[in-house]
């Protein structure tokens, strides 16, 4: 059996070999990682294991506090900031036995201004954002698991571009305390891995109520991993919602998705999304921009000269919204949660694009997050499934969305879908 030390050494060797061209890591603590690995091996030899992630290397997006490591949030405004304590996500990783490797690159304040991280499949292309380094690190084989976040499309989209599994669970399942807050309404934790088993186990390890987080769910939810152990009693009922922004799909992404829908046949119902659902894209923009301008006001006031030209207009728009406009947008977000709670009485999952197509060139940004916006805004669990590829040889993901607080059911549906499509090939 491979030891944790051997696994960490292999990860460090892979990082040394490839990260100069990828740039996934902003802070790597090899000495600490090896010490943690040796400790995990020693515990195992004594017949003790800490949890489901015992001895497994993990990277964290550089917006999560890890004691004695920098948390610089991709911005010069936070340069030199050192975390004094672990955030709950980090603490739960340690409780589960994970080995903390270091911090992965994030875009500036987890927004759209690109970092210099490259897609492992082609270094001229973006890995997506804002969880750029976490997605790239898993895709490059630097670590088997990584932590990211999603306020719009920052987990599902990078997972799509990098050809890995990305899972954003139900809003409130995982604590956001000690994590950069750009939007108290929309910020959510996401994870990356190379299998459904990996991402579901990671989410289960991180889940739990935190009274310090206003969105935290006070009731325990079924294990996501337990959903993988179940076979659906009947074939799941799936739906595709036509959205106004689907005209932004590339031809090959559209063709690949149409092929999947054709394979699934009458197991997928197609319908036009209600206008109120499609309008969530605008409401998300209002809420996100208003909240980032207010949550990070001190950073912007004190360090405006180092804020990027990409982020400055966002802040200015956020400051320009009236409280009434913000309140109206919040009301629409709450209404979406109610709508989808009833909607999923009839369906097990929504099939949707994860992104517009293959990863764009780095010079063209981190990609359009709009294909994730509705689901993130409604707080629904969403998965990227790496099922397609494009003409440039880059991955194209398929998104599967489930009912809120039923992440186990989403995993059951995802396993069925992946198996069904593999069988039909």
Secondary structure as UniProt FT lines:
FT   HELIX           4..22
FT   STRAND          25..28
FT   HELIX           30..45
FT   TURN            46..47
FT   TURN            52..55
FT   STRAND          57..61
FT   TURN            62..63
FT   TURN            67..68
FT   TURN            73..74
FT   HELIX           76..78
FT   TURN            79..80
FT   HELIX           88..95
FT   TURN            96..97
FT   STRAND          99..104
FT   HELIX           108..110
FT   TURN            120..121
FT   TURN            123..124
FT   HELIX           132..139
FT   TURN            140..141
FT   STRAND          145..150
FT   TURN            154..155
FT   HELIX           156..162
FT   STRAND          165..168
FT   TURN            171..172
FT   TURN            177..178
FT   TURN            184..186
FT   STRAND          188..193
FT   HELIX           196..206
FT   TURN            211..212
FT   TURN            214..215
FT   HELIX           224..228
FT   STRAND          238..242
FT   HELIX           244..248
FT   HELIX           251..264
FT   HELIX           265..267
FT   STRAND          268..272
FT   HELIX           275..278
FT   HELIX           280..295
FT   HELIX           297..302
FT   HELIX           304..306
FT   HELIX           309..320
FT   HELIX           323..343
FT   TURN            344..345
FT   STRAND          349..353
FT   HELIX           362..364
FT   HELIX           370..377
FT   TURN            378..379
FT   STRAND          382..389
FT   TURN            391..392
FT   STRAND          395..401
FT   TURN            404..405
FT   HELIX           407..424
//
